[in-house]
Amino acid sequence: MKKLTLKFGGTSVGTIEQIRKVANIVKKRHDDGNQIIVIVSAMAGATNKLMSNSKSISKNFDSKELDVLISSGEQVSSSLLSGALIDLGIKARSWQGWQIPILTDDNYNSSKILNIKTDEILKFISDRGVAVISGFQGISEKSRITTLGRGGSDLSAVAIAKFFETDACEIYTDVEGILTTDPNIDKNAKKIDKISYEEMLEMASLGAKVMQPSAVQASMIDNIPIHVRSTFLEKSGTKIISESEIDHKKVVTGIAYSKNNAKVSIIGVIDKPGVAADVFEPIGKNNVNIDMVIQNTSLDGKTANITFTIKQGDLNKTLSIIEKNKNKINYNKITHNDKLAKVSIIGAGMIASPGVTYKMFRSLANENINILAISTSEIKISVLIQEELTQKAVKILHKTFELN
């Protein structure tokens, strides 16, 4: 007998018909003699609708009340799935985060799980019951409902797998597993059988939407293997495991991209110690995330140009912050471009394979794709390009590194 964590995303429980299908998957695993804990997301589109309702009430809707509101979608899907399982003759019950409880900090809209009480649910599943838990939500020490950030049901699943010490953590979604790139961009994308935590974290952080980055990070820290599977296809899926268990036959594992990036260049900054801190400190204090950073010093060493990238939605706020701090920063002018994309190649095999950078840049140059900025790590290379060239870049890199 195994103890399993099964998580079903919004597209898996998007309709009543799909919820019945999920119930049958759970029943099959249960009939095999396993103890089952299920985590569910809200039905597809439900959270967006709730967010829209909050904005209709107020542009500055209270963050604590927002968590109460947007966590309600998971309550609906957990109840419906429990009802579907009971209809199939299975003992089942839904649990909300506050009922277990799943204890979190009070960083509303993006909380971290601190502890999970396990006694009641362990007793229930040992009695052949199926526990259906609402993902994405918890409760703070102040007894306020909290949420874990968009996509937080993945994080719920990893935490459940950790605290309940389950034998497996399976993430069910609408694709057959982790693919080498977005199939909507390149129809030649194919399923990856195994991928390391580090590679998956890079792919998730750089735009791949199958798993939430913080969930991948949590699974890596606690060495919890993840199995990403399709709700709708009986396929083998993708296993996210330790790098030591993977034979990297290919240098590059996948291609990721993100759109809606903006580039800001501060021209003619007086080059002195602390100038970069003067630029980025007020931006960071206003909760704007900085991505790529490039600093070029003039030939005479007196001035520098500082270029960095942010999300498109943060551009106006960032420009305003820089303008307010002009006396402290002391620059000549600012330029910006808000229609950019970041395209990345990811692969642990790159560590021991020279020439990858050249190969990437040459293939883009041959397609007349200009690189505006570059950032690298041991297992990824990211380039900033014009947004309209995203599909072209992804497809040529996918072909160049023999992922078709």
C-alpha positions as CSV (number, residue, x, y, z in Angstrom):
1,M,0.0,0.0,0.0
2,K,1.3,3.4,-1.0
3,K,0.4,6.9,0.2
4,L,-0.1,9.2,-2.7
5,T,-0.5,13.0,-3.3
6,L,-2.5,13.7,-6.4
7,K,-2.9,17.3,-7.5
8,F,-5.4,18.3,-10.3
9,G,-5.1,21.8,-11.9
10,G,-7.8,24.1,-13.1
11,T,-8.1,22.7,-16.6
12,S,-8.4,19.2,-15.1
13,V,-11.5,20.3,-13.0
14,G,-12.8,22.9,-15.5
15,T,-16.2,21.3,-16.1
16,I,-18.5,18.9,-14.4
17,E,-17.6,16.3,-17.0
18,Q,-13.9,16.7,-16.3
19,I,-14.5,16.5,-12.5
20,R,-16.2,13.2,-13.1
21,K,-13.2,12.0,-15.1
22,V,-10.8,13.1,-12.3
23,A,-13.0,11.2,-9.8
24,N,-12.6,8.0,-11.9
25,I,-8.8,8.5,-12.0
26,V,-8.8,8.8,-8.2
27,K,-11.1,5.8,-7.8
28,K,-8.7,3.7,-9.9
29,R,-5.7,4.6,-7.8
30,H,-7.8,4.1,-4.6
31,D,-9.1,0.7,-5.9
32,D,-5.4,-0.4,-6.3
33,G,-5.1,-0.2,-2.5
34,N,-3.4,3.2,-2.2
35,Q,-4.1,5.8,0.5
36,I,-5.0,9.0,-1.4
37,I,-4.8,12.7,-0.7
38,V,-6.1,14.9,-3.5
39,I,-5.3,18.6,-3.9
40,V,-7.4,20.6,-6.3
41,S,-7.2,24.0,-8.0
42,A,-10.2,26.2,-8.7
43,M,-12.1,25.4,-11.9
44,A,-10.4,27.0,-14.9
45,G,-11.2,30.7,-15.1
46,A,-12.8,30.9,-11.7
47,T,-9.9,32.8,-10.0
48,N,-9.6,35.3,-12.8
49,K,-13.4,36.0,-12.5
50,L,-13.0,36.6,-8.8
51,M,-10.1,38.9,-9.3
52,S,-12.2,40.9,-11.8
53,N,-15.0,41.2,-9.3
54,S,-12.5,42.6,-6.7
55,K,-11.3,45.2,-9.2
56,S,-14.9,46.2,-9.9
57,I,-15.3,47.0,-6.2
58,S,-12.0,48.8,-5.8
59,K,-8.7,49.4,-7.5
60,N,-7.1,49.0,-4.1
61,F,-9.1,46.0,-2.8
62,D,-7.9,45.0,0.7
63,S,-5.3,42.2,0.4
64,K,-6.7,40.2,3.3
65,E,-10.2,40.3,1.9
66,L,-8.8,39.4,-1.5
67,D,-7.5,36.2,-0.1
68,V,-10.9,35.3,1.3
69,L,-12.4,36.0,-2.1
70,I,-10.0,34.2,-4.4
71,S,-9.6,31.2,-2.2
72,S,-13.3,30.4,-2.6
73,G,-12.8,28.9,-6.1
74,E,-10.9,25.9,-4.6
75,Q,-13.7,25.4,-2.0
76,V,-16.1,24.8,-4.9
77,S,-13.9,22.3,-6.8
78,S,-13.0,20.4,-3.7
79,S,-16.7,20.0,-2.7
80,L,-17.7,18.9,-6.3
81,L,-14.9,16.4,-6.5
82,S,-15.7,14.9,-3.1
83,G,-19.4,14.7,-4.2
84,A,-18.4,12.9,-7.4
85,L,-16.3,10.4,-5.4
86,I,-19.1,9.7,-3.0
87,D,-21.4,9.1,-6.0
88,L,-18.9,6.4,-7.1
89,G,-19.3,4.7,-3.8
90,I,-16.0,6.0,-2.2
91,K,-15.7,7.4,1.2
92,A,-14.5,11.0,0.6
93,R,-14.5,14.4,2.3
94,S,-13.3,17.9,1.4
95,W,-11.0,20.0,3.7
96,Q,-10.3,23.7,3.5
97,G,-6.9,25.1,4.5
98,W,-8.2,26.5,7.7
99,Q,-9.9,23.2,8.7
100,I,-6.7,21.1,8.6
101,P,-5.1,23.6,9.4
102,I,-2.4,24.6,6.9
103,L,-0.6,27.3,8.9
104,T,1.1,30.1,6.9
105,D,2.7,33.4,7.5
106,D,0.6,36.6,7.1
107,N,2.1,37.7,3.8
108,Y,-1.3,37.9,2.1
109,N,-1.7,37.0,-1.6
110,S,1.7,35.2,-1.5
111,S,2.0,33.4,1.8
112,K,4.5,30.6,2.8
113,I,3.5,27.4,4.5
114,L,4.9,27.0,8.0
115,N,3.3,23.8,9.2
116,I,0.5,21.4,8.4
117,K,-1.4,19.3,11.0
118,T,-1.7,15.8,9.8
119,D,-3.5,13.7,12.5
120,E,-7.1,14.0,11.3
121,I,-6.4,13.4,7.6
122,L,-4.0,10.5,8.3
123,K,-6.8,8.8,10.3
124,F,-9.3,9.4,7.6
125,I,-7.2,7.9,4.7
126,S,-6.1,5.0,6.8
127,D,-9.8,4.2,7.2
128,R,-10.0,4.0,3.3
129,G,-11.2,7.5,2.9
130,V,-10.1,9.9,0.2
131,A,-9.1,13.4,1.5
132,V,-9.8,16.2,-1.0
133,I,-7.9,19.3,0.0
134,S,-8.5,22.8,-1.4
135,G,-5.1,23.9,-2.8
136,F,-3.7,27.5,-2.9
137,Q,-5.0,28.4,0.6
138,G,-4.1,28.3,4.3
139,I,-4.6,30.2,7.5
140,S,-2.3,32.7,9.3
141,E,-1.5,32.7,13.0
142,K,-4.0,35.6,13.2
143,S,-6.8,33.2,11.9
144,R,-7.0,35.0,8.6
145,I,-7.4,33.1,5.3
146,T,-4.3,33.3,3.2
147,T,-3.3,32.3,-0.4
148,L,0.0,31.1,-1.7
149,G,0.3,33.2,-5.0
150,R,-1.0,32.4,-8.4
151,G,-0.4,28.7,-9.3
152,G,-0.1,28.1,-5.5
153,S,-1.9,24.7,-5.6
154,D,1.3,23.2,-6.9
155,L,3.0,24.5,-3.7
156,S,0.2,23.0,-1.7
157,A,0.8,19.6,-3.3
158,V,4.5,19.7,-2.6
159,A,3.9,20.7,1.0
160,I,1.3,18.0,1.5
161,A,3.7,15.4,0.1
162,K,6.4,16.7,2.6
163,F,4.3,16.9,5.8
164,F,2.3,13.7,5.1
165,E,5.5,11.8,3.9
166,T,3.6,10.4,0.9
167,D,5.3,8.0,-1.5
168,A,4.6,10.0,-4.6
169,C,3.5,13.5,-5.6
170,E,1.7,13.5,-9.0
171,I,0.7,16.7,-10.7
172,Y,-2.1,16.2,-13.3
173,T,-2.6,18.8,-16.0
174,D,-3.9,19.3,-19.5
175,V,-0.6,18.4,-21.3
176,E,1.1,15.0,-21.4
177,G,4.1,16.2,-19.3
178,I,6.9,18.8,-19.5
179,L,7.6,19.6,-23.1
180,T,10.8,20.8,-24.7
181,T,9.0,24.1,-25.5
182,D,5.5,25.6,-25.8
183,P,3.6,23.5,-28.4
184,N,1.6,26.6,-29.3
185,I,4.8,28.2,-30.5
186,D,6.4,25.1,-32.1
187,K,4.4,22.0,-33.0
188,N,7.6,19.9,-32.9
189,A,7.8,20.2,-29.1
190,K,8.1,16.8,-27.5
191,K,7.7,15.4,-24.1
192,I,10.7,15.2,-21.7
193,D,10.8,11.9,-19.9
194,K,13.0,13.1,-17.0
195,I,14.2,16.5,-16.0
196,S,16.3,17.7,-13.0
197,Y,14.9,20.0,-10.3
198,E,17.4,22.7,-11.4
199,E,16.4,22.5,-15.1
200,M,12.7,22.6,-14.2
201,L,13.2,25.5,-11.9
202,E,14.9,27.5,-14.7
203,M,12.2,26.6,-17.2
204,A,9.4,27.5,-14.8
205,S,11.1,30.8,-13.8
206,L,11.7,31.6,-17.5
207,G,8.2,31.2,-18.7
208,A,7.2,27.5,-18.9
209,K,3.8,27.4,-17.2
210,V,3.3,23.8,-16.3
211,M,4.6,24.3,-12.7
212,Q,4.9,27.2,-10.3
213,P,8.6,28.1,-9.7
214,S,8.2,28.1,-5.9
215,A,6.7,24.6,-5.9
216,V,9.7,23.3,-7.9
217,Q,12.1,25.0,-5.5
218,A,10.3,23.5,-2.5
219,S,10.5,20.0,-4.1
220,M,14.2,20.5,-4.8
221,I,15.0,21.6,-1.2
222,D,13.2,18.6,0.3
223,N,14.1,16.2,-2.5
224,I,10.5,15.3,-3.3
225,P,10.2,13.6,-6.7
226,I,7.4,15.1,-8.8
227,H,5.5,13.2,-11.6
228,V,3.7,15.5,-14.1
229,R,1.0,13.6,-15.9
230,S,-2.0,14.3,-18.2
231,T,-5.5,14.1,-16.8
232,F,-6.8,13.3,-20.3
233,L,-4.2,11.0,-21.8
234,E,-2.9,7.8,-20.4
235,K,0.8,8.6,-21.0
236,S,3.9,8.2,-18.9
237,G,4.4,11.9,-18.2
238,T,7.6,13.6,-16.9
239,K,9.5,12.9,-13.8
240,I,11.2,15.8,-12.0
241,I,14.0,14.3,-10.0
242,S,17.5,14.8,-8.7
243,E,20.2,15.6,-11.3
244,S,22.3,12.6,-10.2
245,E,19.5,10.3,-11.5
246,I,19.6,11.7,-15.0
247,D,21.8,10.9,-17.9
248,H,22.1,14.2,-19.9
249,K,22.3,12.8,-23.4
250,K,21.3,16.2,-24.9
251,V,23.1,19.4,-24.1
252,V,19.9,21.5,-24.1
253,T,16.8,20.1,-22.4
254,G,14.3,22.8,-23.3
255,I,13.5,26.2,-24.7
256,A,11.5,28.7,-22.6
257,Y,10.3,32.2,-23.3
258,S,8.4,35.1,-21.7
259,K,6.8,38.1,-23.3
260,N,5.8,41.4,-21.9
261,N,9.3,42.4,-20.9
262,A,10.6,46.0,-20.9
263,K,14.1,47.3,-21.1
264,V,15.2,50.6,-19.4
265,S,18.5,52.3,-20.1
266,I,19.9,55.0,-17.9
267,I,22.4,56.9,-20.0
268,G,25.4,58.9,-18.7
269,V,25.3,58.0,-15.1
270,I,28.3,59.4,-13.1
271,D,30.5,56.3,-12.6
272,K,31.3,56.0,-8.9
273,P,31.1,53.4,-6.2
274,G,27.5,52.8,-5.1
275,V,25.8,54.2,-8.2
276,A,24.1,50.8,-9.1
277,A,22.8,50.6,-5.5
278,D,21.4,54.2,-5.8
279,V,19.6,53.1,-9.0
280,F,18.1,49.8,-7.8
281,E,17.4,50.5,-4.1
282,P,14.3,52.7,-4.6
283,I,13.1,50.4,-7.4
284,G,13.4,47.3,-5.1
285,K,11.7,49.1,-2.2
286,N,8.7,49.6,-4.5
287,N,8.4,45.9,-5.2
288,V,9.7,45.9,-8.8
289,N,11.6,42.8,-9.7
290,I,14.8,43.4,-11.8
291,D,15.9,40.7,-14.2
292,M,18.8,41.3,-16.6
293,V,21.4,44.0,-15.7
294,I,24.1,45.4,-18.0
295,Q,26.5,48.2,-17.0
296,N,28.9,49.7,-19.6
297,T,31.6,52.2,-18.6
298,S,32.7,55.0,-21.0
299,L,36.3,54.9,-22.3
300,D,37.3,57.8,-20.1
301,G,35.8,56.0,-17.0
302,K,33.8,59.0,-16.0
303,T,30.2,57.9,-16.9
304,A,28.3,54.6,-17.4
305,N,25.2,53.3,-19.0
306,I,23.0,51.0,-16.9
307,T,20.5,48.8,-18.7
308,F,18.1,46.5,-17.0
309,T,14.9,44.6,-17.7
310,I,11.6,44.4,-15.8
311,K,8.0,43.3,-16.5
312,Q,6.1,45.5,-19.0
313,G,3.5,46.3,-16.3
314,D,6.1,47.8,-14.0
315,L,7.6,50.2,-16.6
316,N,5.6,53.4,-15.8
317,K,6.2,53.0,-12.1
318,T,9.9,52.4,-12.6
319,L,10.4,55.4,-14.8
320,S,8.6,57.5,-12.2
321,I,10.8,56.2,-9.5
322,I,14.0,57.0,-11.5
323,E,12.8,60.5,-12.3
324,K,12.0,61.2,-8.6
325,N,15.6,60.1,-7.7
326,K,17.3,62.0,-10.5
327,N,19.3,64.3,-8.2
328,K,20.8,61.3,-6.4
329,I,21.4,59.2,-9.5
330,N,22.6,62.0,-11.7
331,Y,22.1,60.9,-15.3
332,N,21.7,62.4,-18.8
333,K,18.7,60.6,-20.1
334,I,16.5,57.5,-20.0
335,T,15.5,55.3,-22.9
336,H,13.1,52.4,-22.8
337,N,11.4,49.7,-25.0
338,D,8.4,47.8,-23.7
339,K,7.8,45.3,-26.5
340,L,10.5,42.7,-25.8
341,A,10.7,39.0,-25.1
342,K,13.2,36.8,-23.3
343,V,14.1,33.5,-24.9
344,S,16.2,31.0,-23.0
345,I,17.9,27.6,-23.6
346,I,18.1,25.4,-20.5
347,G,20.1,22.2,-20.0
348,A,22.4,20.8,-17.3
349,G,24.4,19.2,-20.2
350,M,25.7,22.7,-21.0
351,I,28.1,22.6,-18.1
352,A,30.4,20.2,-19.8
353,S,29.7,21.2,-23.4
354,P,31.8,24.2,-24.8
355,G,30.5,26.1,-27.8
356,V,26.8,26.3,-26.8
357,T,26.8,30.1,-26.5
358,Y,28.3,30.5,-30.0
359,K,25.9,27.9,-31.5
360,M,22.9,29.8,-30.0
361,F,24.0,33.3,-31.1
362,R,25.0,32.1,-34.6
363,S,21.6,30.4,-35.2
364,L,19.8,33.6,-34.2
365,A,22.1,35.8,-36.3
366,N,21.4,33.6,-39.3
367,E,17.7,34.4,-38.9
368,N,18.5,38.2,-38.6
369,I,17.4,38.2,-34.9
370,N,19.2,40.9,-33.0
371,I,20.1,40.3,-29.4
372,L,19.5,43.2,-27.1
373,A,20.7,41.8,-23.8
374,I,22.2,38.5,-22.5
375,S,22.2,36.8,-19.1
376,T,23.7,33.4,-18.3
377,S,24.0,30.8,-15.5
378,E,25.7,27.3,-15.5
379,I,22.6,25.7,-17.1
380,K,20.8,28.5,-19.0
381,I,21.5,31.3,-21.5
382,S,18.8,34.0,-21.9
383,V,18.6,36.6,-24.6
384,L,16.4,39.6,-25.0
385,I,14.9,40.2,-28.4
386,Q,12.0,42.1,-30.1
387,E,8.7,40.5,-29.0
388,E,7.4,39.9,-32.6
389,L,10.4,37.6,-33.2
390,T,9.6,35.2,-30.3
391,Q,8.2,32.4,-32.3
392,K,10.9,32.6,-35.0
393,A,13.6,32.5,-32.3
394,V,12.1,29.6,-30.3
395,K,11.6,27.5,-33.5
396,I,15.1,28.0,-34.8
397,L,16.7,27.2,-31.3
398,H,14.5,24.1,-30.9
399,K,15.8,22.9,-34.3
400,T,19.4,24.0,-33.7
401,F,19.7,22.0,-30.5
402,E,18.0,18.9,-32.0
403,L,14.9,19.0,-29.9
404,N,12.4,18.5,-32.8
